[in-house]
Amino acid sequence: MAHGPVTDPGDLHKGLRQRHLTMIAIGGVIGAGLFVGSGAIIAEVGPAAFLTYALTGVLIVLVMRMLGEMAVANPSTGSFADYARRALGGWAGFSVGWLYWYFWVIVVGFEAVAGAGILQRWLPDVPLWLMALALMVLMTATNLFSVTSYGEFEYWFAGIKVAAIVVFLALGSLFVLGLWPGRDLDLSNLTEHGGLFPNGVGALFGGIVIVIFSMVGAEIATIAAAESDEPERGIARATNSVVLRISVFYVGSIFLLATILPWDSTELGESPYVAAMETIGIPAAADIMNVVVLTAVLSCLNSGLYTASRMLFVLAGRREAPQRMLALSGRGVPTWAILTSTVVGFLCVVAAYVSPDTVFLFLLNSSGAVILFVYLLICLSQLRLRRMVPAESLKVKMWFYPVLTVLTALAIVAVLVQMAVRDDTRSQLVLSLLAWALVLVAYVVRRRAAGPVAPAGQDVGERAARR
């Protein structure tokens, strides 16, 4: 029994090219969290922080491999929400779809505020909320115009991020290896100031709780591929290259940061890459990196709107969201799904302006562990779906099934337990569980009110075309 069509992208315009998918996949794992938040991880773990990133990278790679197996067999705009529904039941598909949508609309609001904060460095007299609104309008217009415009923006955003990391890797390597003018080979920061594990080996694993959220986004390529001419090829390339991308961009750059600056340096705090570049002697390092971080923020905002709208479109196709969300523009984009996701994102911006320490903080915390729930359901879906697919139909296979699948699921559970133990993340786990509970209540209410959802083979595009 093959996977079979779960959700057909229907009349969504197939406007993404292979170069778009390649850069979406590459850029998906390079978020603003890498450029800004990595200093906090180094301060918590010590010089061995690059090992924390490596361990987290292994977890992400395994999840992507499982997702790649399912997505190559059945490219779908609904991606893992559809696979969860087929493998585990309607409650799982409903949960994954709405939780993933919720996660990204909160991210959209957060990134808009973050981007406005960066712009205020150059435009201090312009109100924060106004610049956040401007960024929201810009990215909404991009997504409404066509899927090709989304892909083109993301292509160049990702290109800038990748170029910045590659330049940093090149300059940092020259500096550390003693090939930089006035420098000798120096790895002392890895062993001095308390050694490689100054806060104990346990900190190595504790840091995964924070690091994992900076790598979210690699899975977007499996959703975007459904709107390309060669989805199987795009997904296969994206999942196969994720190992190289994480090992080079994350592990490599974090290793250089920990080597260039002492792990306990106060300069690592706000912007570790700026501090490292200033140590190397790069002029205007702060302005250069602020441009790169702004690009990373806009990339996340752009992808967040795209991903949230497509998930809402699929939910509507299953009659699990208002049917108006199926409306497509003449260019084949889900107009109402995009606008709805934008409105929720903008309400988050309003919350950040009116009540930053209560409402906005609550929204952020309530989505904190959501992505881990989604990843866990991806593991459980692949564990079951593999048995339903003939071996010859699998072009991409999860390694050492089912052992690695089970170990990955257990590792995600371990991260959730870590969140429960840590004082700074416990509230995120509790509120995220509350969010999931509310989603499940909504599923039960909906089932009682409307009956079963559409069958797995229902063509969403057909229903969209009739509206």
N, C-alpha and C positions, 0 to 999 in steps of 0.2 A: 504493500500500500504506500503510495507516494504521498508527499506532503499535500499535493493538490493545491489549486488556487484558493487562497484564504481571503485576500482583499485585492481586487484588481484596481490599479491606479486609474483605470477608466479614462476619462477625458482630461485628466491632468496632463499638461503639455510636457512632452519629453524633450525639454530644452537644455538639459545638462550634457556636456561633452566629457570625454574621458579626462581631459586636462582639468576640468572643474572638479570631477570626483577625486582625482589624485590630490589636488591641493586642499579640498575639503577634508580628506582623510588625514593629510599631513598636518594641516592647521588645526584640526579638531582636538589634537592632544596638546597644543601649545596655547594655553590660556593666560590671562593676566595673572593668575595665581602663581605661575612659574616665575614671572618677572618681579612680583611684589612679595608674595608670601613665602618664598623659599628661604628667606633670611630667618624667619621665625622657626622653621624646621631645623635649620642648621644650629640655631641657638638652643633648641630643645634636645636634639640628638647628639650634636657635636660633629666633628669632621666626618664621621661615618654616615652622615645624612645621605650621601650618595647611595649607600646600601639600602636605606629605607626607600628611596625612590626606585631602586632596582627591584626590591621585593614587591612594591606596589605595582610596578610596571609588569611584573610576571602575572599578577592577579588580573590586571586589565587585559593583557595579551590573551590569557586563557578564556576570559569572558568573550573577547572579540572573536576568538577562534570558534567558540560554540555558536556565537551569533552568525559568523560567516558561514558555517556549515548549513544552518537553517536558511539563511538569506540567499545563498547561491542556489539552493534547491528550489526556493520560492521567493523571488524578489517581490517585495510588497511595501507599499507606502506605509502600511501599519506596522511593518517589521515585527519587532518582538512582542507587541501587543497581540498581533494575530497568532503568533506561534504559541504564546501563553494560553490564548483562548482555545486553540486546537488541542494542546497537550494537557492542560490542567482544568479547563472548563471556563464558562462564561465569567465567573467571578474573577479569575486571574486576568483575562483579557481586559475586562472593565477596570480592574485595579491598575494594571500596567499603563493602560492608555491615559486614564485620568491622573494618576500619580506623576507620570512623565510630563504630561501637559502642565500640571501644577508646578512641577519643578522648574520648567523652562520659563513660564510666565513670571515667576518670582525672580529668576535670574535676569530676565529682560529688564525688569524694574531696577534691580540692583546694579546691573551694568550701565544703565542709563545714568544713574546717580554717580557711579564711579567715573564714567566718562566726563560728565559735567564737572566733577571735582578736578580732573586733570586739566580741562579747558580753562578753569578758573586761574590756573597758574599764569596763563597768558591774557585772560580777560577777567581780571578781578572785580570789575564793576558790574558785570552781567550776573543777574540772579541765578543761583544754582538750578532752581526748578525750570527756568526758562531754557537754559542750555540742555537740560535733560529732556525737555519736551521737544526741542529742536532735533536732538539725536533720535528720539523715538519717531518723529515725523519723517526724517530722512530714511531710516531703515524700513519703516512701513511702506513708504513710496517705492523703495527698491523692491520689496517683496510683492507689492501689488502690481508692479509693471509687468514682470514676467519671471518665471523660474530661471531663465537665462541671465537676467540682470542680477538675481541673487547669486548665481554661480559665478558670474564675472566679478562682482564685488568680493566674494569670498576668495576667489582665485588670487586677487591682488592683495587682500588683507593677509591671507596665509603666506603669500610670497614675501611680504615685508617681515613677518614674524620669523619665517625660516631664514631669510637673509640675515636678520639681526643675530639669531642664534649661531649661524655658521660663522659670521664675522667674529663674534665673541669667542667661539671655540678656537678659531685660528689665532687670534691675538692672545688669548689666555694661554694656549699651548706654547706659543713662542716665549711668553713671559715666564711661565713655570719651568720650561726646559732650559732656560738660560740663553735663549737665542735672541732675546730682546736687548737693545743697547743698555749697557750698565748693569746687566743682571747675570747671575749664575744660576745653575740648577739648584732649586730650593724646594724641598717637600716637607720642610720642618713643621709647617702648620698642621700637618696630619698627625704628628707625634707629640708635639709640645702642647702646653696649656692643658694638661690632663690626659693626653693620649687620644687614641682614636675613639674610645668610648668613655668620655669624661663623666657622663651621666649614667653609666651602666649599659649593659647590653639590652636590657628591657626597654630602654628609650627608643632603641632601633625599631621595635615593633609598635610601640605606642604612637610613633610619628605617622604610621600608616593611616591612622584615623583622619588626619588632616590632609596628607598628601593625596589620598585617593580622589578627593574632590577637585584637585587641580588638574587631574587627567581626564575628567569627564568630557565627553564630546566625540571620542573616537567612533562611537556607534552611530553618529549622525550620517556617516557615509552609507550605511546600509539602508537608511530611509531615503536619502537623496538618490540612490542608485535606481530606484523604481521609476524615476523621471528622466532616465537616460536611455539611449538607444541600445546599449549593451550592458544591462544591469549585472548579469552574472560576472562578466569580466571585471567591471568596476569594483564589485564587492570582493571578489577573489583577490584582486591586487591590494585593496585597502587592508584586508585582514592579514594578508601575508607579509605586508611591509610594516605592520605596527610594531613588531619586535625591534627593527632597526630604528624606527622613529623614536621610540621611547628610550632605547639604550643610548642613542647619540644625543638627542635634544635634552633629555632630562638628566640621565645619569652622568653623561659627559660634562654638561655645563655645571651641575652641582658639585662634581668632583673638583672642577677648576675653581669654583667659588671658595670651597673649603680649603683649597691649597693656596690661593692668592691672599686670603684674609683669615686671621685667627677666628675660630668659631665663636669666641666670646666677644668679638669686636662689636662695639655699639654701632659702627658704620653699616653693619649688615641689616639693621632694623628695618628702616622704611623702604629702601630700594637696594638690595644686595648687588645687582648688576651695575648700578650707577657707582656704588662704592668700589667695586672691583675695577671698573673701567677708569675711574679716577686714580686708583692705585697704579694701574698700568701706565697712566699718563695720557689718556685720550681727552683732547679738549672738547668742551661742551657736552660732556658725557650725560649730564642730567637732562638737557633738552633732547638729546638724541633718544635716550631711553624713554622719556615721557611720550615722545611721538610713537615709539614702538608699543608702549603699554596702551596708549589710546587706540592704536590699530587693533591690538588684541581685544580690547573692550568692545570696539565696534564690530569686530568679527564675531564675538560671542553674542552680542545683541542681534546681529543679522541672522546668525544661525539659530538663535533662540526663537525668534519670531517664525522663521521657516519651519523649524521642527514642531513647535507648539501648534501651528496652524494645520500641518499635515496630520498630526495626531488627532486633532479635533475633527478634521474632515473624515478620518477613518471611523471615529466614534459615532459621528452622525450617520455614516453609512451602515453602522450596526444598530441604528436607532437608539443609541446610548447618549446622544447629544441632540440638541435641536436640529431639525431637518434643514433649516435655513443654512446651516454650516456646509451643506453640500453644494451651494450655489457657486458656479464657476464663472469667471469673467470670460470675455472673448479670447483672452490670451491663455486660458486654461489654468488659471490660478484660483484657489478657493478664497474668494474675496471676504466673505463674512467670517470665515475662520481666522483669517489674518487680522481683520479689524477687531474681532472679539478678543483675541490674544493681545493685541495692542492696547485695548482699553484696560484690561486687567493689569498689564504692565505699567500703564500710566497711573492707575490707582495706587500701585506700589510706590511710584515716584511721589505722588501726593502724600502718602503715608510717611515717606522718608522726610518730607518737608514739614508736615504737621505734627507727626508723632514719631520721631526717629528712635526713641528709646523704649517705646512700648509696642505700638501696632507694627511698625516696620521690622523691629527686632523679632517680634512674634512670628511674622511671615517668614523671615529668613530662617529662624530656628525650626519652624514647622516643616520646612522642606529640606532640612539638613541631612537626614538619613534616607530620604526618599529614593535617591539614585541607587543606594545599596539594596533596597527592597526590589527595585527593578532588576538589578543584576542577579539577585538571588533567584528571582522568578525565571530569568533567562536560563540559568543553570538547570533548574528543575524542568523547564520546557525541553531543553536539548536532551536531557537524560531520558525523557519519555519518547520524544519524537524520533530519536535515532532508531529505536526498535521498530518504527513504523515505515521505515524507508529502506528499499533494497540497496545493498551495498554499491551496486553499479550506478546508482543514481546520485551518489554523493561525490561531487567534484572537489569539495573541501571537507576534510574530516577533522574532528576533534582528536587530538593526540591521546593515546592510551585510554580510550573510552572503556569502561565508565569510571575508572579510578581517578583520573584527573578532574573529571566533572564533579565527582563527589567531594574531592579534596578542595576544589575551588569553592563549592557551596559552603563547606565547613569553614574555610578561611574567611568568607564574607560574614558568616555568623560570628566568628571570632572578632572581627572588626566591630560588629554591632555590640558585642559584649564589652569590648574596650570602650566604646562610646558610653555604655551604661556605667562603667567604672570611673571614667574621667569626669571630674567636676565641671570642666569647661564644655563638655559635649553631651552630658546627660540630658539636659533640657531639650536639646535637638532631637535626641532619640525618642524621648517621651512625646514631644509634640508631633513628630513625624508619625509615630504609631497612632496618635490620635487622628491625624489626617487620614491615614489608611483606614482606620476604623470608620470614619465618616464616609469614606468612599464605599466601603463594604455595605454600610447601612443604606446608602443611596442606591446601590445595586439591588439590594433586597426589595426596597420600596419600588424601584422601577420594574422589577420582574413581576411583582404583584399587580402593579397598575397596568402594564402593557403586555405581559406575557413574554415568551422566549424571544431572544434576539434573532436577527437574521441568520439563516444557515451559513455555514462556513464558505460555501461556494458562491454566495450572492455577489453579483457584480455591482460594486459601489458606483462605478461610472454610469451604469444604466440608470440607477436611481437618480444620480445627479443630473443626467441629461433630461429626465422627465420633469424635473422641477423648474 
